[in-house]
Every structure is written in C-alpha cells, then in structure tokens.
C-alpha cells in the first residue's frame, strides 16, 4: 500500500513539550504554592491560548526564597570551584539534551519563531553555562586580585524578550562565582524558568542554590528591597531600572542594570549593500525587534539612500510573518497585548509627526498579537520614533553625509547600548567605533552574541557588564 507523506513543512510539534496545567514557586528545591494561594495565567501570544496557571509570589514567598538561598550559600560558597563547575557543566548538558523541548516551550510562551529559539536562544543558553562552568575553578586567575569572594544571595529580575537566555546570563556567572540566587522571570514568560528549575533538580543541584519566584512587578520590587539580598541584577525598562536604583541606594547591595536602547545601524556608501541589508533586517526584525540592542535607527549615507531602501524593501517583502512554530517563519508574535499597544502607539506617533510609513503587504493572523515589519523614512531626530525605544519591528531611517555627522546622530540619544557600522574601510570602522558612546559596536554584522564577550551600556542603557570575564566581577567582592 502506498503511503502518503506531507511535503509541506510541518509546524514544530508542540507535543515535544508537556506543559502542566499549573506550576508552583521553586523554593529550596521544591515546587510549592504561593503562601496566599494567588495564581495568574500565562498565555501564548500567537494564539491567546492559556498555557498554564502559575503561582504569584508575595512578600512571604520572597522571604522564604531568600532565606533558603542564604542557607544554601554557606555550603555552596565553600565548595571548591571545580565542584561547582561540575554542576554547571551538568546543567549545560541537560539543556542541550532538552533543547528541542525548551525551544518549543519558549516559542509557545514568548511568541518568537522556532527558528530563533532553536538556532539562537537555546545554543546560547547552553554556551553560557559551559563558559561560566569553565571559570568556576579559575576565579583567582581572573585578574580581580588574590582572593575574590562571592557576595551572597543575588536577586535577579529578568524581562520577557529572551526569557531563558536572560536567565542564563544571570544565573551562570552568579553560581560560578559561588553565589546563590532568587530569580524572578517576567509575568508573561514564566514557563522556561520553571522548566529550568526542574533541570536544576535533574542535575542534583543542592537545594536552595537556585530559587525561582514567578510573579509580577510587585514580586520583583519585594525581591530587590529584601534585606537578605547582597546583589541585584536587573534587565528591563529604563523606568523600572531607575526605580530599582532608588530602592537600592543607601544600602550595600551591589547593582547592575541592563536597560533600554536605541541602537544606530550606520551604513556608509562603500558598504556591501546586500550584506548590509541582511544585517539591517536581522538588526531590527530578529525577535520582532523586542531586543534592547536592536538596530532600531538606520543611519544611511545620503548618496546610497535610494539604492539601499529599494533593496531593503524588497528583502522585507520576503519576510514570513505568522505561526512561530513553523520553521519557515521569520517574524513571530508580539509578546503581549500591552506591548502591541505600545508599539502601535509609537508607530502612530511617527505618522502623526510627519514621517512616511511603509510596510510590505502581509496577512496577519486573526488571533494573537501581531505587528507587520514596518519602515519609516523622512524621520527627523526630533521624532519620537527616532528617540524612544519602540521594542517592536519598526525601523526609523535617517540620513547623513559625513562620518562626523553619522557619529553625532548616532550619539544623539539618551541611550548608549549598541551600534553597527557597515563599511569596507578598516580605518573608518575603528575611528567611528572609537567615537560611538555605545557599549557594543558591531562591524559589518549585527546582533552577534557570544558568552565570552562583555555586554552592557552607557548613559540610560544602564551600567555593569554581563558576559565574559567582566560578567564575573558583578558577582564577586574583589
Ligand atoms: P519592565 O517592566 O522593566 O519588566 C522587566 C522585569 O521587571 C519584569 O520581570 C517585571 O515584572 C519586573 N518589574 C516590573 N516592575 C518592577 C518593579 N517595580 N520592581 C522590580 N521589578 C519590576 O519591562 P516591561 O513592562 O516588560 O516592558 C516595558 C518596556 O520596557 C518595553 O516596551 C521595552 O521598551 C522595555 N524593555 C526593555 C528590555 C530590555 S532587555 N532592555 C526588556 C523588556 C522591556 P513583570 O513582567 O511582572 O512586569
């Protein structure tokens, strides 16, 4: 009998992940309900389907988690680095083994394309644990002085744009340095952190070394204010970052803040156009533009503006927007209705202030939260879409004539997180990079990440560095 095969690319099966109807908080190695029994729902932004019900941690739970982490700190910090490394290596390997399940989970809870969770998020998550596992027994050789000591309990608050990757950026260096952690994932993406809790148990990590508190902003606020915390690490909006800085002021808590951005992607007239177009598209449409270091301002040299914009529009017309579980999807769902409303309002302000809006014709699904890849030309530096972080798939195009003008415009921002330079001239690359007030500068590429490379901002993009050797310093008393 002839068998029939479907040749259409099938969506990645969600059957690879088993999501329970409800989850508790992960405190002292056990899942438990919130003390006051509160829960909230997490939905899939691409379908609005309720994925699960999750415990909402209150101040009593924060206190229990911090106490568990403090108790665990005594033994964890006294372990030889080589022993801590073994746990981190084990966690990294389990992440690799479970990466398909975790990629589908992250795509369901966040809305980002499976292509990205599978090929970017998950490999980077495992790489971070491998990388910091390697540091755990070499802290004396990290150049921080003879006897670096862990700080204690780190309170870590992360956003929804890269839930598991931001968790890895926070937890891997903290544990390698001998700290214990209490981490709060974002309200709209709690699931991968809870699966990570399960991975900690699978790896045999001692109880209380990692604690996961799901909840909302009030949970985050209670955590950073708790007196048992020695270090606060936050990634998210500049507004909340400033609030946290005020809470921490006057205490001896160490603080690192990784906040917003308005990255300039600068294209000079000698740049290879096709390569630059790929970098521009990846710079702003990767993760639907919900990336702190997104190249959300395109600065193009006036003489090549028409040629570049034609090529860019052609490329944008080929982007596939839709089901994030489909392996061919380039642009997935916006993470939440609130975020979609923010993007819509800012994009509308662009039109109202006189910029010219363009988007390829694409049919958006009727369920879920969607925004078509969008381009604005005739943008001035005064427009809100040139100044404010949109955190969505919206690119604002400005022009320049000279390198000095490009630098001035790129630096004309309250933010200073990322920038990109596209040119064939090595001397220009170095000279321009040197003048940019941005923590990360990419040359002839964009949105490239590596655990060995420090990441962080200037100005209102925050302070402190994550990744690389520098990322350890935030978790050590040196
Ligand atoms: P935030 O409110 O900054 O959320 C980041 C994290 O902080 C979440 O876990 C959040 O919890 C928690 N949080 C909220 N209020 C807090 C408080 N008072 N004290 C301690 N923690 C608190 O970001 P958002 O509302 O998700 O997004 C708003 C805008 O921020 C976006 O449009 C975007 O422009 C920007 N953003 C930037 C980044 C990066 S990486 N730079 C990341 C996310 C958002 P809940 O999720 O429960 O609110």
Boltz pocket constraint, residues with backbone or C-beta under 6 A from the ligand:
constraints:
  - pocket:
      binder: B
      contacts: [[A, 157], [A, 158], [A, 159], [A, 160], [A, 161], [A, 184], [A, 185], [A, 186], [A, 187], [A, 188], [A, 215], [A, 216], [A, 217], [A, 218], [A, 219], [A, 220], [A, 221], [A, 222], [A, 224], [A, 235], [A, 236], [A, 237], [A, 238], [A, 240], [A, 241], [A, 243], [A, 244], [A, 258], [A, 259], [A, 260], [A, 261], [A, 291], [A, 292], [A, 339], [A, 342], [A, 389], [A, 390], [A, 391]]
      max_distance: 6.0
